[in-house]
Amino acid sequence: MNAEIIMIGSELLLGQIIDTNSAYLAQELARIGINLFYKTTVGDNRQRMAEAVRVALGRADIVITSGGLGPTEDDLTREVVADVFGAPLEFHQGLYDQIEELFKRHGFTMSPNNRKQAFIPRGATPIENPVGTAPGFVACKDDKRVIVLPGVPRELKYLMQTFVTPYLRDTFSLGEMTICSRVLKICGMGESRVDARVGDLLRDSGNPTLGILAEPAQILLRITAKADNPSEAQAKIAEMEQEIRSRFGQLIFGVDEETLEGNVNALLLRDGKSLSLLETHTGGAIAQRFVSIGSAALREALVANSDAALSRIMGREKSLWNAQKRNHEAISVALGRALREQTGSDIGLAVVGIAPNSEVLSPEEMATGKTCIVIDSTGGQAYWEIRFSGTDPMNQTRATALAIEMLRRYLAGFVDPELPTRAPRA
């Protein structure tokens, strides 16, 4: 059973409203085992709306629309669906009474133009909307169905849960058919390297399927399975997940909603360790991620954006600053050590991307997007030197995630041969 969803509203195309309805509809359809292959967004134009509905009916068994059911002149979904099905609009007294009662309940007088919302195509099944003034309907023709829903998210969700999902289950005898997904997360590894390890699974998988999604700071591997019930789907997912984990091992830092910072915080608490941070060009982004999860392991965080601030943090090693300004490794390592000693934490994480006006890096070095990551602990130090290409905001996002990932690997005792941990040079 295949579906297509159509999001209606010029405000969506203008970027004035973020479309959350399509994500919800996609999740709900997957939950009951209905394939979703297309999503279309169309503005409030009668001709283009009709074209979108006709195209969708040509390639899907079920079409769900969202929006265009208000009382104004540019709310055209009723008229468009009626035209496509060749059915006139008819007044539905029951829907009108429900709308009028809603207005009375809230102490308002219904406007004459709200009467428009009680019209549906002849032969359509009405969907009463007790939480809003925009009823929906289901129009059927030649085993095809168009389910018309309001665009207000609260109303759409209510009607999906109380009417549409049960209707689809009963109409198509779906039973407990379901689609489940699981996402495995990797940081510090490029998309091409990930693809090289799972290319065969991407090509040959049927059920479950595997997909790759590249984000600025992480790679997501999504396993999706379809089965008669959730437990069977999860069993299929588990089998492929085991195969993927055998290829990536500890490079996988989490699944689904798990985060890097949550993983690191758990490792710190497990070992009874406290953490302090020093950030330059990431501007406190690392600290924000730990604070956002209420990390009990984070003791202190410093943000420095000038040579003067970095020199001051070095404290008793300030002479090194004057002697080796261009030795970025020595400076970064000294900053990591000074951070841990001054804050009294068990672990210091310093992420040093030198400011544009700094004397530490030459103009040529600054152009490479160099970032130095240092971890200092009572057990020793680790150092990475990373060069990014891209815009400053993108590099900041990458540096933030990679620094947390390097700390995760350090705490887990994991070394990636392609991005190894090494002790600083003397």
N, C-alpha and C positions, 0 to 999 in steps of 0.2 A: 504494500500500500504506500503510494507516494503522495507527498503534499508539497504545496508551495505557499509561501506567505507573501502578502502584499501590504506594505506599509504606505498609508495614504496621508499626504499633507505637505504642502509647499514648505512649511516651517522646518520639516525634516531635511529637505534638500538645501535649505538656506543655512543649515547648521544652528538654527535658533533653539532647537530642542534635540536632546540626545535620545536616540531610539533605544529604549530598554525593552519595549514590548517584543521585538523580534527575538531577542535572546531568551526571554521567558517562554515564548511560544516554541522555540526550537527545543528547549529543555523538556517542555511538557510533551511534545510530540515524540521525542526520543524515549521518554519514560514509558510510553505505551506502545513503543515498537513501530512507529510510523516514520518512514524515511522522509527526510527533508532535503531536497536537492537544489532548490532555488529560493532566493529571497529577492523581491523587487521593491524598490521605493519609487513612488510616483507622486507628482504634485497634484494640486487641486485643479486639474484640467480634464474635462469630460472625455475628450477624444483619447488622450493618453491613458486615462484610467481604464477606458473600455478596451483599449489595445492590450494593456497589461493583464486584464482579466481573461481576455480571449487567448492570449499566449499561454497563460498559466493553465487554463482548461485543456489546452492541447497537449500538455506534457505532465499533468498531475491528476490524480483521482480526487484530491481534496484541495481546495483553495481557501485559505483563511485570510480575510482582510481585516485591517485595523485602522480605524479613523474614518472621518467623513460622514458621521452620523448625527452631527449637531443640527441646530434649527436654522442655521444661516444659509445664505444663497450659495456659498462656496462649499457647503456640505453636500456632496453629489453622489455618494456611494450607493444610496438606494436607487436613484435614477439610473445610474450606470449599470448596475447588476440587472435591473428590470429590463433595460434595453438589450443587454447581451443575451438574456434568456427569452426575449420576445414576450414578456409578460407585463401587463399594465400594473401600476401601483394601485393598491387598494387600502382604504382606511380600515384599521383594526381597532374596534371599540375597546377591547380588553387592554391593549397597549396604551391607548389614550387614557383610560381610567387609572391605570397604574402610574402614568406620568403625572396626571393631575393630583392624585393622592400624595405623591412624593412632595409636590409643591406645597400642598396644604399642610402636610406634616411638619414642614420646615417654616411655615408661616409666610409663604410667598404666594403671589398671584401668578398663575401661569400666563405667559405671553401668547398671543395668537400664533406666532410663528412656531411655537413648540408643537402645534398640532401636526406639523410636517413629520415629526418623529414617530408618529403612530401609523405611518404608511409603510407597507412592505409589498413586494411583488406578489401577484396573484399565485396562489398555490404554495407559497413559502411557509415554512414553519417559524412562528415567532419565538424569540428568546426574550422573555421578560427580564427587566433589569431593575431589581428592587433597590440597588445602591446608586442609581443614577438615572438621568433622563433620556438616555440613548439606548433603546432596546436594539437587539440584534435580530438576525433571522438566518435561516438555512434555506437556500434555493437549490433545487435538484433538477437535473436533466441528463438523460442517457447515462446513468450511473456516475455522473459527476456531481460534486457538491461544492457550493460556495457558502462558506460560513462567515457571516458578516458581523464583526464585533466593534465596539466603541474603541476610541483611541486613548481614553483615560486609563492609565495603567491599573489603578485600583479596580475599576469596573471590568476591564478585560480579564484580569486574573480571577475575579469572582465568577464571571460567566464561564471561563474555561473550567474552573474547578467544579462548579455546580451543575453545568449543563453540557458543555462541549465534550469534555473528556468522557463522561459516562455515555453520551450519545455516540461517540466514535467507537467506544468499546462494544456497545450493544449492536450498532449498525453493521460493523465489520467483523464481529465475533473475534475481537482481539484477545479476549481472555487476559492473561497476565503477560502477554508478549511485551518485551521491554528491550531497550537499548541502554547499555551501561558503558561508562568510560572511566579510565584511570589515567592520570597524568604523572609521568616521571620527569623530574627536573634535574638539569645539569647546568653547572656554571663553570666558566674557565675553559670551555672547549668550543671551538667554532662549529658552525653548522656543517661545513664540508667534512670535518673529522667525524662528527656524529653520523652523518650520512654514510660515510665509508664503512662504518661498523654495522649498520643496520639496513644497508641498501637492499639486500636480498629480502628482508622482511617487508620493506616498503613495497617491493615489486610483487611479491608472491602471496602476500597475506590476503585471505578472503574474509573469514569470520573467525577470529577478530581481525580488524584492520589496524594499521599503524600509520600515524601521521606525524610530521615534524613541524613545529612552529618555532621560528627564530624570533626572539625578543632581544632588545638591546643588550641585556645583561645575562640572559640565560636561554637555554634551549629546552623546549618542552616536547616530550614524546607522548603522544596521546594514543592509548590503546582503546578501541571501541569494539564491543561485542554485542550481538543480537541473539536473544534466546527466548524460550517460552516463559521464563521466569527469571527474576534477578539472580538467584543462586547459580543457575546454569551460566548466565552471562558472566558473573564474577569468576566462575571456574575457568571459563575460556580466557578471560583476562589474565588470571593468575599464571596460566601456562605460558603465555607469551611474555609476561613480566619476568618470569624466572629466566627465560632465554635472554632477554635484554640485560638483566642484571648480571648474567654470566659474562657478558661482553663489556660491561662498563664498571662493574664492581662499585667501589666507593666514590666514583665520579658522580653517581646519582646521590644528590643531597636530600631529596625529599619527594613526596607525592602529593598530588591534589592541592590542598590549601596550605601545606607546610611551607615554611619560609626558611631562608638561609639563617636569618638572625635568630629565629626560633630554635633551629638546630644547634647553632653555636651556643646560645644561652643554656640549652639543656646540657651540652657537654661541659660548660663552665661550672654549672651547678653540680653536675655529677662528680666533678673533680674537686669541688669546693674552692674554685678559683675566682678571683675578682679581676675586672678588666678596666683599663683606662685607655682613652683614645686621644690621639693628636691628629688633626686634619688640617690640610692647607686648602687646596683647590676644591675638595669635595664639600667644603663649607658647612660641616656639621651634618651632612646627609647620613653618614654612618651612625652617628649618635642618635639621630632622629629615628632610625629604624629599630634600634634597641629600646629607645624610650617608648616607642609606639606599642611594644609588646610588654611593657612594664618589667623590663629586665632587672632582676635582683642582683645580677652579676656585675652590671655596669656601675663603677664607682665614680668616675670623673671623665669629662670630655673637654678637650681644649680645641679651639679653632684659631689658627694663626695665619695671617695673610700678608706678612711682611718679613723682611730679613731681621728687623729689629726684634720682632716678637719671637722668631725662631731662635735668635741668638740669646735672648733672655731665658728661654726655656732650657737651653743647654747648661745654664748654671755654671758649675765648677769646670765644665769642659768648654767654656766659652773661648778659651785660647785656641782650641781646635778650629773654631769658626774662622778666626782671623788667619790662621795658618793654612787652612785647606778649603777655602770657599768653593773652589771648583771640583773638589773631590766629593761629588754628591753622595756616593755610597758611604763614605766616612761620616759625612754630616748627618745623613738619614739614620745611620746606625747609632750615632751618638744621641740623636734626638729620641730614638726609641728607648735607649737606656735611661736617659735623663727623665723621660716621662714616667717610666715605671718607678724609679727611685723617688721622684718628687711626690708622686701621688700615693705611694705605698701600696700599690696594687700588685697582684701576682703576675699579671701579664700586661704589657704595654703594646698597643698596636698603633704604629705611626704610618700615616699615608702622606707622603710628601711629593706634591707636584709643585715645583717651584713657581712663585709668582712671576708675572711677566717682567717686572722691574728688578728682579732679583739678580744678585751678582754670582749666585751659585752655579747657574748654568749659562753657557754661551748662547747667543741668539740661535745658532744652528741646532743646539740641543733642545732648546725650548720649542722649536718648530716641530720636533718629533713627537710632542705630547708625552714626554717622559714622566713616569710616575714611579716612585720608590716606595715599596711596602716593606716595613720592618716589624717583626714580632720579637719582643724582648721578654724573657722570663728568667726565673732563677735557674732553669735548666739549660739556658743558652739563648742564642739568637738565630733568626732565619731572615733571609733577605731575598727580595725579588725586584727585578727592574723590568718594568713593562713600558712598551711604547704603543700608544694608541694613534689611530688616524680617525678623523671625523670632527664634528663640531664640538665646541667646549661643553655644552650641556650633555651631549652623548658620551663624551669622554668621562665626565663627572659621574654619570650613571654607571658606566662600565667600571671605573675605578672603585666606586663605592661597593658594588657587588663583588668584584674580584678580591678586594681587601678582606671582606667578610668570608669569602670562600677560602682564601689562603689561611685564615685563622681556623676555619673548620678543619681543613686538612692537617694543620699543625696539631690541633687538639686530638684529632682522630689517629694521628700517626701515619697518615697516608701520603705517599709521594707519587705524583704523576710523572712518569719518565719524560714526558714531553713538556712539562712545566715544573721542573724539579725544585724542591726547597734546597737552598744551599746556605752554608754559614758565610757570614760576611768575610771579605778579604781583610787581612791584617793591614 
